[in-house]
Amino acid sequence: MTWLRQWVASPAGRRMGLEPIPDEPVHPRRLRRTLAVEMAARPGGLLATKVHFKHLQVATSEGYAGRPGGAQAVFHHEWKKEEAKEKLKRAPALPPRAEHAQPRVLGADP
């Protein structure tokens, strides 16, 4: 377990976005995400992660591995689109703008 803690704390582990493993006793379930990130970084690793963890959807594996893509990316795009619509709906109405309005210069006579 010591070598794994050292590797996760090394530049290679930080580059993968892994947080250092605490010095306290660690239950193997806490290493699930760490393993998913490491597996998904390899060629064909996302599918291997899905199979190894017995996920029904690849999106679940993408979530574990911290790699938004596929279904997760579509969901994120749809979420942002709906959020923008809601913000426009709640924004105060702006007055209509004249198409050929001249800019006003401070201190100039109208």
LOTI-92866 format. One record per atom (N, C-alpha, C): residue number from 1; residue in one letter; x, y, z; atom name. Coordinates in Angstrom, 3 decimals. Layout:
<pts>
{NUM,A,{X,Y,Z},CA}
...
</pts>
This chain:
<pts>
{1,M,{0.827,-1.200,0.000},N}
{1,M,{0.000,0.000,0.000},CA}
{1,M,{0.870,1.262,0.000},C}
{2,T,{2.069,1.157,0.556},N}
{2,T,{2.950,2.321,0.618},CA}
{2,T,{3.329,2.793,-0.774},C}
{3,W,{3.646,1.862,-1.675},N}
{3,W,{4.040,2.261,-3.032},CA}
{3,W,{2.901,2.956,-3.756},C}
{4,L,{1.652,2.515,-3.515},N}
{4,L,{0.504,3.146,-4.166},CA}
{4,L,{0.319,4.567,-3.654},C}
{5,R,{0.449,4.757,-2.332},N}
{5,R,{0.342,6.107,-1.769},CA}
{5,R,{1.416,7.019,-2.360},C}
{6,Q,{2.632,6.498,-2.490},N}
{6,Q,{3.726,7.301,-3.037},CA}
{6,Q,{3.470,7.643,-4.502},C}
{7,W,{2.966,6.674,-5.271},N}
{7,W,{2.706,6.933,-6.684},CA}
{7,W,{1.599,7.968,-6.860},C}
{8,V,{0.529,7.846,-6.071},N}
{8,V,{-0.588,8.792,-6.177},CA}
{8,V,{-0.126,10.199,-5.805},C}
{9,A,{0.784,10.316,-4.835},N}
{9,A,{1.283,11.626,-4.415},CA}
{9,A,{2.364,12.163,-5.362},C}
{10,S,{2.857,11.331,-6.274},N}
{10,S,{3.921,11.741,-7.198},CA}
{10,S,{3.360,12.643,-8.305},C}
{11,P,{4.239,13.252,-9.109},N}
{11,P,{3.764,14.071,-10.233},CA}
{11,P,{2.857,13.296,-11.198},C}
{12,A,{3.111,11.989,-11.363},N}
{12,A,{2.263,11.188,-12.261},CA}
{12,A,{0.835,11.120,-11.719},C}
{13,G,{0.691,10.918,-10.434},N}
{13,G,{-0.643,10.866,-9.832},CA}
{13,G,{-1.348,12.206,-9.867},C}
{14,R,{-0.600,13.272,-9.616},N}
{14,R,{-1.203,14.617,-9.670},CA}
{14,R,{-1.640,14.954,-11.085},C}
{15,R,{-0.829,14.521,-12.092},N}
{15,R,{-1.181,14.782,-13.490},CA}
{15,R,{-2.502,14.095,-13.840},C}
{16,M,{-2.758,12.949,-13.197},N}
{16,M,{-4.007,12.219,-13.439},CA}
{16,M,{-5.178,12.829,-12.666},C}
{17,G,{-4.905,13.837,-11.825},N}
{17,G,{-5.964,14.473,-11.054},CA}
{17,G,{-6.310,13.719,-9.780},C}
{18,L,{-5.389,12.890,-9.291},N}
{18,L,{-5.656,12.103,-8.089},CA}
{18,L,{-5.267,12.884,-6.841},C}
{19,E,{-6.072,12.744,-5.809},N}
{19,E,{-5.756,13.361,-4.530},CA}
{19,E,{-4.924,12.379,-3.718},C}
{20,P,{-3.987,12.887,-2.894},N}
{20,P,{-3.173,11.978,-2.087},CA}
{20,P,{-4.038,11.082,-1.194},C}
{21,I,{-3.596,9.847,-1.030},N}
{21,I,{-4.300,8.897,-0.167},CA}
{21,I,{-3.876,9.187,1.267},C}
{22,P,{-4.829,9.342,2.192},N}
{22,P,{-4.465,9.665,3.577},CA}
{22,P,{-3.661,8.538,4.231},C}
{23,D,{-2.906,8.892,5.273},N}
{23,D,{-2.073,7.918,5.976},CA}
{23,D,{-2.884,6.969,6.853},C}
{24,E,{-4.123,7.301,7.114},N}
{24,E,{-4.977,6.437,7.948},CA}
{24,E,{-5.325,5.161,7.182},C}
{25,P,{-5.827,4.136,7.880},N}
{25,P,{-6.213,2.899,7.186},CA}
{25,P,{-7.262,3.182,6.101},C}
{26,V,{-7.093,2.534,4.967},N}
{26,V,{-7.968,2.769,3.819},CA}
{26,V,{-8.697,1.480,3.466},C}
{27,H,{-10.009,1.600,3.314},N}
{27,H,{-10.816,0.452,2.881},CA}
{27,H,{-10.694,0.346,1.354},C}
{28,P,{-10.606,-0.851,0.819},N}
{28,P,{-10.452,-1.000,-0.644},CA}
{28,P,{-11.523,-0.288,-1.465},C}
{29,R,{-12.714,-0.095,-0.920},N}
{29,R,{-13.763,0.594,-1.687},CA}
{29,R,{-13.380,2.036,-2.003},C}
{30,R,{-12.543,2.644,-1.161},N}
{30,R,{-12.132,4.031,-1.404},CA}
{30,R,{-11.197,4.139,-2.600},C}
{31,L,{-10.614,3.027,-3.003},N}
{31,L,{-9.681,3.049,-4.119},CA}
{31,L,{-10.375,2.864,-5.464},C}
{32,R,{-11.682,2.709,-5.454},N}
{32,R,{-12.435,2.445,-6.684},CA}
{32,R,{-12.218,3.535,-7.733},C}
{33,R,{-12.358,4.798,-7.318},N}
{33,R,{-12.193,5.893,-8.276},CA}
{33,R,{-10.752,5.986,-8.751},C}
{34,T,{-9.797,5.801,-7.841},N}
{34,T,{-8.387,5.845,-8.227},CA}
{34,T,{-8.098,4.807,-9.306},C}
{35,L,{-8.606,3.603,-9.113},N}
{35,L,{-8.412,2.543,-10.097},CA}
{35,L,{-9.112,2.896,-11.418},C}
{36,A,{-10.309,3.461,-11.344},N}
{36,A,{-11.045,3.828,-12.556},CA}
{36,A,{-10.291,4.880,-13.360},C}
{37,V,{-9.721,5.879,-12.682},N}
{37,V,{-8.963,6.926,-13.376},CA}
{37,V,{-7.751,6.314,-14.069},C}
{38,E,{-7.041,5.450,-13.351},N}
{38,E,{-5.841,4.823,-13.921},CA}
{38,E,{-6.195,3.942,-15.109},C}
{39,M,{-7.247,3.127,-14.993},N}
{39,M,{-7.639,2.233,-16.085},CA}
{39,M,{-8.115,3.014,-17.303},C}
{40,A,{-8.909,4.048,-17.093},N}
{40,A,{-9.495,4.804,-18.201},CA}
{40,A,{-8.444,5.587,-18.981},C}
{41,A,{-7.292,5.859,-18.364},N}
{41,A,{-6.249,6.631,-19.038},CA}
{41,A,{-5.505,5.798,-20.076},C}
{42,R,{-5.679,4.512,-20.060},N}
{42,R,{-4.957,3.628,-20.983},CA}
{42,R,{-5.782,3.414,-22.259},C}
{43,P,{-5.131,3.052,-23.360},N}
{43,P,{-5.882,2.786,-24.597},CA}
{43,P,{-6.935,1.703,-24.373},C}
{44,G,{-8.165,1.990,-24.743},N}
{44,G,{-9.266,1.045,-24.539},CA}
{44,G,{-9.667,0.924,-23.085},C}
{45,G,{-9.154,1.824,-22.254},N}
{45,G,{-9.368,1.726,-20.811},CA}
{45,G,{-10.775,2.030,-20.352},C}
{46,L,{-11.478,2.885,-21.081},N}
{46,L,{-12.837,3.214,-20.655},CA}
{46,L,{-13.736,1.988,-20.740},C}
{47,L,{-13.603,1.235,-21.815},N}
{47,L,{-14.376,0.001,-21.939},CA}
{47,L,{-13.925,-1.016,-20.889},C}
{48,A,{-12.617,-1.097,-20.646},N}
{48,A,{-12.110,-2.015,-19.623},CA}
{48,A,{-12.650,-1.640,-18.244},C}
{49,T,{-12.738,-0.342,-17.972},N}
{49,T,{-13.296,0.122,-16.694},CA}
{49,T,{-14.748,-0.288,-16.578},C}
{50,K,{-15.512,-0.118,-17.660},N}
{50,K,{-16.932,-0.496,-17.665},CA}
{50,K,{-17.090,-1.987,-17.360},C}
{51,V,{-16.283,-2.807,-18.012},N}
{51,V,{-16.381,-4.255,-17.824},CA}
{51,V,{-15.942,-4.648,-16.411},C}
{52,H,{-14.808,-4.093,-15.961},N}
{52,H,{-14.268,-4.462,-14.657},CA}
{52,H,{-15.228,-4.109,-13.525},C}
{53,F,{-15.810,-2.917,-13.587},N}
{53,F,{-16.717,-2.482,-12.525},CA}
{53,F,{-18.158,-2.932,-12.754},C}
{54,K,{-18.391,-3.648,-13.851},N}
{54,K,{-19.722,-4.165,-14.189},CA}
{54,K,{-20.770,-3.053,-14.298},C}
{55,H,{-20.349,-1.928,-14.900},N}
{55,H,{-21.295,-0.833,-15.123},CA}
{55,H,{-22.192,-1.177,-16.302},C}
{56,L,{-23.455,-0.806,-16.205},N}
{56,L,{-24.390,-1.053,-17.300},CA}
{56,L,{-24.228,-0.030,-18.413},C}
{57,Q,{-23.815,1.176,-18.067},N}
{57,Q,{-23.652,2.251,-19.048},CA}
{57,Q,{-22.218,2.775,-19.019},C}
{58,V,{-21.678,3.142,-20.158},N}
{58,V,{-20.335,3.720,-20.221},CA}
{58,V,{-20.312,5.070,-19.502},C}
{59,A,{-21.454,5.765,-19.484},N}
{59,A,{-21.515,7.067,-18.808},CA}
{59,A,{-21.155,6.935,-17.333},C}
{60,T,{-21.500,5.829,-16.713},N}
{60,T,{-21.144,5.607,-15.309},CA}
{60,T,{-19.627,5.514,-15.175},C}
{61,S,{-19.000,4.791,-16.081},N}
{61,S,{-17.536,4.670,-16.062},CA}
{61,S,{-16.886,6.024,-16.324},C}
{62,E,{-17.458,6.806,-17.231},N}
{62,E,{-16.931,8.136,-17.515},CA}
{62,E,{-16.976,9.000,-16.262},C}
{63,G,{-18.049,8.868,-15.500},N}
{63,G,{-18.181,9.634,-14.257},CA}
{63,G,{-17.130,9.242,-13.243},C}
{64,Y,{-16.922,7.955,-13.068},N}
{64,Y,{-15.899,7.474,-12.138},CA}
{64,Y,{-14.524,7.953,-12.559},C}
{65,A,{-14.252,7.903,-13.844},N}
{65,A,{-12.928,8.247,-14.352},CA}
{65,A,{-12.737,9.750,-14.489},C}
{66,G,{-13.783,10.537,-14.271},N}
{66,G,{-13.662,11.986,-14.387},CA}
{66,G,{-13.432,12.438,-15.813},C}
{67,R,{-13.967,11.683,-16.776},N}
{67,R,{-13.789,12.013,-18.199},CA}
{67,R,{-15.155,12.257,-18.825},C}
{68,P,{-15.675,13.485,-18.723},N}
{68,P,{-16.965,13.721,-19.350},CA}
{68,P,{-16.863,13.578,-20.861},C}
{69,G,{-17.689,12.767,-21.400},N}
{69,G,{-17.702,12.538,-22.842},CA}
{69,G,{-18.922,11.703,-23.151},C}
{70,G,{-19.236,11.555,-24.398},N}
{70,G,{-20.376,10.735,-24.769},CA}
{70,G,{-21.656,11.241,-24.137},C}
{71,A,{-22.341,10.362,-23.439},N}
{71,A,{-23.630,10.707,-22.838},CA}
{71,A,{-23.481,11.811,-21.803},C}
{72,Q,{-22.371,11.803,-21.068},N}
{72,Q,{-22.169,12.813,-20.045},CA}
{72,Q,{-22.005,14.200,-20.682},C}
{73,A,{-21.307,14.281,-21.802},N}
{73,A,{-21.121,15.555,-22.486},CA}
{73,A,{-22.444,16.064,-23.056},C}
{74,V,{-23.253,15.161,-23.596},N}
{74,V,{-24.568,15.543,-24.125},CA}
{74,V,{-25.439,16.078,-22.994},C}
{75,F,{-25.444,15.366,-21.866},N}
{75,F,{-26.225,15.820,-20.712},CA}
{75,F,{-25.768,17.204,-20.258},C}
{76,H,{-24.446,17.429,-20.180},N}
{76,H,{-23.913,18.718,-19.746},CA}
{76,H,{-24.338,19.829,-20.708},C}
{77,H,{-24.285,19.551,-22.020},N}
{77,H,{-24.690,20.543,-23.021},CA}
{77,H,{-26.173,20.881,-22.876},C}
{78,E,{-27.007,19.845,-22.737},N}
{78,E,{-28.447,20.075,-22.577},CA}
{78,E,{-28.739,20.854,-21.297},C}
{79,W,{-28.028,20.530,-20.244},N}
{79,W,{-28.220,21.211,-18.957},CA}
{79,W,{-27.898,22.700,-19.107},C}
{80,K,{-26.766,23.017,-19.745},N}
{80,K,{-26.368,24.410,-19.925},CA}
{80,K,{-27.366,25.167,-20.801},C}
{81,K,{-27.899,24.510,-21.829},N}
{81,K,{-28.879,25.138,-22.715},CA}
{81,K,{-30.152,25.485,-21.945},C}
{82,E,{-30.651,24.538,-21.158},N}
{82,E,{-31.863,24.775,-20.372},CA}
{82,E,{-31.620,25.834,-19.295},C}
{83,E,{-30.419,25.820,-18.707},N}
{83,E,{-30.088,26.814,-17.693},CA}
{83,E,{-30.096,28.214,-18.300},C}
{84,A,{-29.561,28.365,-19.517},N}
{84,A,{-29.548,29.664,-20.194},CA}
{84,A,{-30.970,30.137,-20.489},C}
{85,K,{-31.836,29.210,-20.926},N}
{85,K,{-33.244,29.578,-21.182},CA}
{85,K,{-33.907,30.078,-19.913},C}
{86,E,{-33.677,29.374,-18.814},N}
{86,E,{-34.285,29.754,-17.536},CA}
{86,E,{-33.782,31.115,-17.073},C}
{87,K,{-32.494,31.375,-17.247},N}
{87,K,{-31.940,32.673,-16.858},CA}
{87,K,{-32.556,33.794,-17.687},C}
{88,L,{-32.758,33.550,-18.998},N}
{88,L,{-33.389,34.566,-19.843},CA}
{88,L,{-34.827,34.825,-19.424},C}
{89,K,{-35.510,33.755,-19.030},N}
{89,K,{-36.898,33.890,-18.605},CA}
{89,K,{-37.000,34.716,-17.322},C}
{90,R,{-36.031,34.561,-16.434},N}
{90,R,{-36.081,35.251,-15.143},CA}
{90,R,{-35.469,36.642,-15.182},C}
{91,A,{-34.721,36.960,-16.229},N}
{91,A,{-34.076,38.270,-16.323},CA}
{91,A,{-35.129,39.348,-16.534},C}
{92,P,{-34.921,40.528,-15.962},N}
{92,P,{-35.887,41.607,-16.181},CA}
{92,P,{-35.908,42.000,-17.658},C}
{93,A,{-37.082,42.344,-18.125},N}
{93,A,{-37.232,42.723,-19.535},CA}
{93,A,{-36.511,44.044,-19.793},C}
{94,L,{-35.760,44.088,-20.868},N}
{94,L,{-35.056,45.307,-21.237},CA}
{94,L,{-35.944,46.127,-22.167},C}
{95,P,{-35.837,47.443,-22.121},N}
{95,P,{-36.648,48.266,-23.023},CA}
{95,P,{-36.226,48.023,-24.475},C}
{96,P,{-37.171,48.163,-25.408},N}
{96,P,{-36.820,47.953,-26.820},CA}
{96,P,{-35.761,48.958,-27.248},C}
{97,R,{-34.886,48.541,-28.115},N}
{97,R,{-33.782,49.392,-28.553},CA}
{97,R,{-34.072,49.905,-29.959},C}
{98,A,{-33.874,51.194,-30.152},N}
{98,A,{-34.077,51.781,-31.477},CA}
{98,A,{-32.981,51.275,-32.408},C}
{99,E,{-33.361,50.915,-33.624},N}
{99,E,{-32.391,50.331,-34.546},CA}
{99,E,{-31.319,51.320,-34.982},C}
{100,H,{-31.702,52.576,-35.166},N}
{100,H,{-30.746,53.564,-35.667},CA}
{100,H,{-30.489,54.644,-34.631},C}
{101,A,{-30.423,54.258,-33.414},N}
{101,A,{-30.209,55.246,-32.354},CA}
{101,A,{-28.781,55.788,-32.429},C}
{102,Q,{-28.674,57.085,-32.228},N}
{102,Q,{-27.368,57.735,-32.217},CA}
{102,Q,{-26.798,57.662,-30.797},C}
{103,P,{-25.515,57.431,-30.668},N}
{103,P,{-24.927,57.418,-29.330},CA}
{103,P,{-25.007,58.804,-28.711},C}
{104,R,{-25.244,58.849,-27.432},N}
{104,R,{-25.336,60.129,-26.736},CA}
{104,R,{-23.967,60.505,-26.208},C}
{105,V,{-23.578,61.766,-26.417},N}
{105,V,{-22.311,62.268,-25.931},CA}
{105,V,{-22.622,63.161,-24.741},C}
{106,L,{-21.977,62.879,-23.624},N}
{106,L,{-22.211,63.693,-22.428},CA}
{106,L,{-21.775,65.135,-22.664},C}
{107,G,{-22.593,66.073,-22.249},N}
{107,G,{-22.272,67.483,-22.392},CA}
{107,G,{-22.651,68.081,-23.733},C}
{108,A,{-23.111,67.269,-24.664},N}
{108,A,{-23.502,67.783,-25.976},CA}
{108,A,{-24.985,68.142,-25.952},C}
{109,D,{-25.366,69.142,-26.731},N}
{109,D,{-26.781,69.527,-26.804},CA}
{109,D,{-27.530,68.545,-27.683},C}
{110,P,{-28.758,68.196,-27.290},N}
{110,P,{-29.549,67.253,-28.115},CA}
{110,P,{-30.029,67.855,-29.396},C}
</pts>
